[in-house]
Amino acid sequence: MSTTTDFDRHASAWLADGPTELSDRVLEAALREVHLTRQRRRWSTPWRNTLMSVRMTVAAGVAVAAVAVVAAFGAIGGGTASPSPTASAGPTALPTPSHLATQVATLDPASWTTFTSSEYGFSVGHPPDWTVTPAIRSWSFATDAEVWLSSAEDAFLAPDRSVRVAAWAVPLTDPQMNQSWPELEAWVVDYCQKTKNTDCATIHDRAVPLCVEKRDCHPALLVPFADDVQAFGYGGVLPDGKMVVMTVARGETDPNVAPYGGATRLLEAFLSTMNIWPPFYPEAQDAAATFAATGR
C-alpha cells in the first residue's frame, strides 16, 4: 500500500484527468432500483468528461471576453459608424449549458471511510456520508449473473440513494490464470456473455488497462457501458483465486452522476481506494499500450 502522501499525489493526479470527447453511442440510463433483471448495454468512451467540461468552460470565457473587447472597441476606437436610429433592446441572457449547470464535486478518497468486506475480504473506501449495505452471501453465476441489485454485492448508496456503487468477487475456474491483460479480457468477454451484457464483441475497443498495485501491475480493466461502468481485477492485494468486480450503476451521461464528473470518474475514485490505478511505470505503460493497440 502507498503512504498517505503518495496516495494523495497519485489519486489527485489520476482524478484530475478527464475526457476530451464523449462517444455518441452513450445512452442515458437510470438506476433500476425496482428491477431485478439486467438490461442490455452499449458502450461509451471512458475518462472524457472532466476535460471536456473544463475546455467548454474556457471556451465560454474566451467568447465572453471577445464580446467585451469588440464592444469596447466600438465605444472608444471606431467613431465612423453612425448609431442605429432604433433603440436596441437590452442584452439577451445566454442559456447555461447543461454540462456547466451542475457543479462537479471534489472527490477526495484519502478522506473516505474504509469498509472491509466480511464476505470477500477486500477493503474499499467510500464517502463518509454514503450508506453501506454489506453482502449477505457469496456471488455465483447460477444465482446472480442476471440479477441487477444482488444481495451478494457490497453496495454503497449516495445520501439521496440516486447512485449505487457495488463490489463483489467471482470465483475463478482457473486460479492460476496467467497475469496478463489479454487473458483478463477473454475472461471479461465470457463474463459479459454469461451476464447478457452488450456489446461483448467490442470489449477490446472500449476496455482501459489498469493496474492492481502500481509497481507490480497485476492486470485490471475498466469497461464503460451505457447503463453502468464496470471494472475487473485480480492478483496483488485482491483476494486469491477470485475476480473482483466493481460497478457504478449509472451511465456516463446520467444526470445523477453529473455532480461527480460522470460515472467513470466516480468509479476511478473508488478503485483508487483498492490500490487500482492506471499504469504508472514505463514497463507497465508499454505493455498497456501494446495491449490497447494489438490486444496482445
C-alpha positions as CSV (number, residue, x, y, z in Angstrom):
1,M,0.0,0.0,0.0
2,S,1.2,3.6,-0.6
3,T,1.8,6.2,2.0
4,T,-0.9,8.8,2.5
5,T,1.3,11.4,0.7
6,D,1.9,9.1,-2.2
7,F,-1.8,8.2,-2.3
8,D,-2.9,11.8,-2.3
9,R,-0.5,12.8,-5.0
10,H,-1.4,9.9,-7.4
11,A,-5.1,10.0,-6.6
12,S,-5.3,13.7,-7.3
13,A,-3.3,13.3,-10.5
14,W,-5.4,10.5,-11.8
15,L,-8.7,12.0,-10.8
16,A,-7.7,15.3,-12.4
17,D,-7.5,13.7,-15.8
18,G,-10.7,13.9,-17.8
19,P,-12.3,13.3,-21.1
20,T,-11.8,15.1,-24.4
21,E,-14.8,13.7,-26.1
22,L,-17.8,11.5,-25.4
23,S,-18.9,8.7,-27.7
24,D,-22.2,9.4,-29.4
25,R,-23.2,5.8,-28.7
26,V,-23.7,6.6,-25.0
27,L,-27.3,6.1,-24.0
28,E,-28.8,7.8,-21.0
29,A,-29.8,5.3,-18.4
30,A,-31.5,5.2,-15.0
31,L,-30.7,3.1,-11.9
32,R,-33.1,0.1,-11.9
33,E,-33.9,0.0,-8.2
34,V,-37.1,-1.9,-8.6
35,H,-36.0,-4.3,-11.3
36,L,-34.1,-7.5,-10.9
37,T,-33.2,-8.4,-14.4
38,R,-30.1,-6.9,-16.1
39,Q,-30.7,-4.8,-19.1
40,R,-28.7,-4.9,-22.3
41,R,-26.0,-2.3,-22.6
42,R,-24.0,-0.4,-25.1
43,W,-20.6,1.2,-24.7
44,S,-19.4,4.7,-24.1
45,T,-15.9,6.3,-24.0
46,P,-14.1,6.4,-20.7
47,W,-12.2,9.3,-19.0
48,R,-13.6,12.1,-21.2
49,N,-16.0,14.1,-19.2
50,T,-13.9,16.3,-16.9
51,L,-11.5,17.7,-19.5
52,M,-14.5,18.4,-21.8
53,S,-16.2,20.4,-19.1
54,V,-13.0,22.4,-18.5
55,R,-12.5,23.1,-22.2
56,M,-16.1,24.2,-22.6
57,T,-15.8,26.5,-19.6
58,V,-12.6,28.0,-21.0
59,A,-14.2,28.4,-24.4
60,A,-17.2,30.2,-22.9
61,G,-14.9,32.5,-21.0
62,V,-13.0,33.3,-24.2
63,A,-16.2,34.1,-26.0
64,V,-17.4,36.4,-23.3
65,A,-14.1,38.2,-23.3
66,A,-14.2,38.6,-27.1
67,V,-17.6,40.2,-27.0
68,A,-16.4,42.6,-24.3
69,V,-13.4,43.6,-26.4
70,V,-15.5,44.2,-29.5
71,A,-17.9,46.3,-27.5
72,A,-15.2,48.4,-26.0
73,F,-13.5,48.9,-29.4
74,G,-16.8,50.1,-30.8
75,A,-17.2,52.6,-28.0
76,I,-13.8,54.2,-28.0
77,G,-12.0,53.2,-31.2
78,G,-14.4,53.2,-34.1
79,G,-16.1,56.6,-34.3
80,T,-17.0,56.3,-38.0
81,A,-20.2,54.2,-37.9
82,S,-23.5,56.0,-37.3
83,P,-25.6,54.8,-34.4
84,S,-28.8,53.0,-35.3
85,P,-31.9,55.2,-35.0
86,T,-33.8,52.3,-33.5
87,A,-33.2,51.8,-29.8
88,S,-31.6,48.4,-29.2
89,A,-33.1,46.0,-26.8
90,G,-31.2,45.0,-23.6
91,P,-28.8,42.2,-23.8
92,T,-30.3,38.7,-24.1
93,A,-29.1,36.2,-21.4
94,L,-27.5,33.2,-22.9
95,P,-28.7,29.8,-21.6
96,T,-26.3,28.0,-19.4
97,P,-25.0,24.8,-21.0
98,S,-26.4,21.8,-19.1
99,H,-22.9,20.4,-18.5
100,L,-21.9,23.6,-16.7
101,A,-25.1,23.9,-14.7
102,T,-24.0,21.2,-12.2
103,Q,-21.0,21.9,-10.1
104,V,-18.7,18.9,-10.1
105,A,-18.0,17.6,-6.6
106,T,-14.5,17.3,-5.2
107,L,-13.6,13.7,-4.8
108,D,-11.0,13.2,-2.0
109,P,-10.6,9.4,-1.5
110,A,-7.9,10.0,1.1
111,S,-10.6,11.3,3.5
112,W,-13.1,8.5,2.8
113,T,-14.2,5.8,5.2
114,T,-12.7,2.3,4.7
115,F,-15.1,-0.7,4.5
116,T,-13.7,-4.2,4.7
117,S,-16.0,-6.9,3.2
118,S,-16.7,-9.7,5.6
119,E,-17.9,-11.8,2.6
120,Y,-15.0,-11.3,0.2
121,G,-12.1,-9.9,2.3
122,F,-11.2,-6.8,0.2
123,S,-11.2,-3.3,1.6
124,V,-12.7,-0.3,-0.2
125,G,-13.2,3.3,0.7
126,H,-16.4,5.3,0.3
127,P,-17.6,8.8,1.0
128,P,-18.4,9.1,4.8
129,D,-22.0,10.2,4.2
130,W,-22.8,7.2,1.9
131,T,-24.7,4.2,3.2
132,V,-23.1,0.7,3.2
133,T,-25.2,-2.4,2.6
134,P,-22.9,-5.4,3.1
135,A,-23.3,-8.6,1.0
136,I,-25.1,-11.4,2.8
137,R,-23.8,-14.3,0.7
138,S,-21.3,-15.1,-2.0
139,W,-21.8,-14.2,-5.6
140,S,-22.3,-17.0,-8.2
141,F,-23.1,-17.2,-11.9
142,A,-26.1,-19.5,-11.2
143,T,-27.8,-17.2,-8.8
144,D,-26.6,-13.7,-9.7
145,A,-25.5,-13.5,-13.3
146,E,-28.6,-11.7,-14.4
147,V,-29.6,-10.0,-11.2
148,W,-29.3,-6.3,-11.2
149,L,-29.3,-5.4,-7.5
150,S,-28.0,-8.6,-5.9
151,S,-27.7,-9.2,-2.2
152,A,-24.4,-10.8,-2.9
153,E,-22.9,-7.4,-3.6
154,D,-21.3,-5.0,-1.1
155,A,-23.2,-1.8,-2.1
156,F,-22.6,1.8,-1.4
157,L,-25.5,4.3,-1.8
158,A,-25.3,8.1,-2.2
159,P,-27.1,10.1,0.5
160,D,-30.1,10.6,-1.8
161,R,-29.9,7.0,-3.0
162,S,-29.7,8.1,-6.6
163,V,-26.3,6.5,-7.2
164,R,-25.2,2.9,-6.3
165,V,-21.7,1.6,-6.4
166,A,-21.2,-2.1,-5.7
167,A,-18.3,-4.6,-5.5
168,W,-18.1,-8.4,-5.3
169,A,-15.8,-11.3,-6.1
170,V,-16.4,-14.0,-8.7
171,P,-14.6,-17.4,-8.2
172,L,-12.1,-18.2,-11.0
173,T,-12.3,-21.6,-12.6
174,D,-8.5,-21.4,-13.1
175,P,-7.0,-19.6,-10.1
176,Q,-3.6,-20.0,-11.7
177,M,-4.6,-18.0,-14.8
178,N,-1.7,-16.0,-16.3
179,Q,-1.3,-12.4,-15.2
180,S,-1.9,-10.7,-18.5
181,W,-4.4,-8.2,-19.9
182,P,-5.3,-10.4,-22.9
183,E,-6.3,-13.3,-20.7
184,L,-8.2,-10.9,-18.4
185,E,-10.0,-9.5,-21.4
186,A,-11.0,-13.1,-22.6
187,W,-12.5,-13.7,-19.1
188,V,-14.4,-10.4,-19.2
189,V,-15.8,-11.3,-22.6
190,D,-17.0,-14.6,-21.2
191,Y,-18.5,-12.8,-18.2
192,C,-20.2,-10.3,-20.4
193,Q,-21.9,-13.1,-22.4
194,K,-23.0,-15.0,-19.3
195,T,-24.4,-11.9,-17.7
196,K,-26.1,-11.0,-21.0
197,N,-24.4,-7.7,-21.4
198,T,-23.8,-5.8,-24.7
199,D,-21.7,-5.3,-26.7
200,C,-19.5,-8.2,-25.8
201,A,-17.9,-8.3,-29.3
202,T,-16.3,-4.9,-29.0
203,I,-14.9,-5.0,-25.4
204,H,-11.4,-4.6,-26.6
205,D,-12.3,-1.3,-28.3
206,R,-13.8,0.0,-25.0
207,A,-11.6,-1.5,-22.3
208,V,-9.0,0.6,-20.5
209,P,-6.0,-1.2,-18.9
210,L,-5.5,-0.6,-15.2
211,C,-3.0,-2.0,-12.6
212,V,-3.7,-3.7,-9.3
213,E,-0.9,-2.1,-7.4
214,K,1.3,0.4,-9.1
215,R,4.7,-1.2,-9.4
216,D,3.8,-4.9,-9.8
217,C,0.8,-4.1,-12.0
218,H,-1.4,-7.1,-11.8
219,P,-3.9,-6.7,-14.7
220,A,-7.2,-4.9,-14.3
221,L,-9.7,-3.4,-16.8
222,L,-12.2,-0.6,-16.7
223,V,-15.1,-1.2,-19.1
224,P,-17.7,1.6,-19.7
225,F,-21.3,0.7,-20.7
226,A,-24.3,2.8,-21.5
227,D,-26.1,1.8,-18.3
228,D,-23.1,1.5,-16.0
229,V,-19.3,1.4,-15.8
230,Q,-17.5,-1.7,-14.6
231,A,-14.0,-2.6,-13.5
232,F,-12.4,-6.1,-13.2
233,G,-9.2,-7.0,-11.5
234,Y,-7.3,-9.8,-9.8
235,G,-4.0,-10.6,-8.1
236,G,-1.9,-8.4,-5.8
237,V,-3.9,-7.0,-2.9
238,L,-7.2,-8.6,-4.1
239,P,-8.4,-12.0,-2.8
240,D,-6.6,-15.0,-4.2
241,G,-8.5,-17.1,-6.8
242,K,-11.2,-14.5,-7.4
243,M,-12.0,-11.8,-9.8
244,V,-13.1,-8.6,-8.1
245,V,-15.8,-6.7,-10.0
246,M,-16.9,-3.1,-9.2
247,T,-19.6,-1.1,-10.9
248,V,-21.2,2.3,-10.8
249,A,-24.9,1.6,-11.7
250,R,-25.3,4.7,-13.8
251,G,-24.3,5.5,-17.4
252,E,-21.7,8.1,-18.1
253,T,-24.2,10.8,-19.1
254,D,-26.8,10.1,-16.5
255,P,-27.6,13.4,-14.6
256,N,-27.4,11.6,-11.3
257,V,-23.6,11.2,-11.6
258,A,-23.0,14.6,-13.1
259,P,-22.2,16.1,-9.7
260,Y,-19.3,13.6,-9.5
261,G,-18.0,14.3,-13.0
262,G,-19.6,11.2,-14.5
263,A,-19.8,7.5,-13.7
264,T,-16.2,6.8,-14.8
265,R,-14.7,9.5,-12.6
266,L,-16.6,8.2,-9.6
267,L,-15.6,4.6,-10.3
268,E,-11.9,5.7,-10.6
269,A,-12.1,7.3,-7.2
270,F,-13.5,4.1,-5.6
271,L,-10.9,2.0,-7.4
272,S,-8.0,4.1,-6.1
273,T,-9.0,3.1,-2.6
274,M,-8.4,-0.5,-3.6
275,N,-5.0,0.4,-5.0
276,I,-6.2,0.0,-8.6
277,W,-4.7,2.6,-10.9
278,P,-3.7,3.4,-14.5
279,P,-0.2,2.1,-15.3
280,F,2.4,4.3,-13.6
281,Y,5.7,2.6,-14.5
282,P,7.3,2.6,-18.0
283,E,7.2,-1.2,-18.4
284,A,3.5,-1.3,-17.4
285,Q,2.8,1.6,-19.7
286,D,4.5,-0.1,-22.6
287,A,2.6,-3.3,-22.0
288,A,-0.7,-1.4,-21.7
289,A,0.0,0.5,-24.9
290,T,0.7,-2.8,-26.8
291,F,-2.5,-4.4,-25.4
292,A,-4.6,-1.4,-26.4
293,A,-3.1,-1.3,-29.9
294,T,-2.9,-5.0,-30.7
295,G,-4.7,-7.0,-28.0
296,R,-1.5,-8.8,-27.1
